[in-house]
């Protein structure tokens, strides 16, 4: 798991990747119920159990996928109906975004890798050289 800390919309502290992912899925649940999540919503009885179950699922996903890929998958229009991180149908979307992110990673290239050996110079004959041959 990553030790990177992320900004949270629901607390003034930095949070783990699992919490960011869980916040995203809880936002979807709240939107479905036509509610707005308050600050520290996970402390409310209404969201406490949901938050705990989803953070466990988020930690399992983060062992395999990046936080960015999971967030992108949850933001995909085709996953708007998914209200749990445990839904198996979510995995192909996460895999798609994981591959996309991996293909865009920068590759470290050393200057010695791209230096070219000088090509041998072959003199080209111009028109005057050709006339001299006659």
Secondary structure as UniProt FT lines:
FT   STRAND          6..7
FT   STRAND          14..15
FT   HELIX           17..32
FT   TURN            33..34
FT   TURN            39..40
FT   HELIX           41..43
FT   HELIX           45..62
FT   TURN            63..64
FT   HELIX           67..75
FT   HELIX           77..79
FT   TURN            80..81
FT   TURN            85..86
FT   HELIX           88..90
FT   HELIX           91..103
FT   HELIX           111..114
FT   HELIX           127..132
//
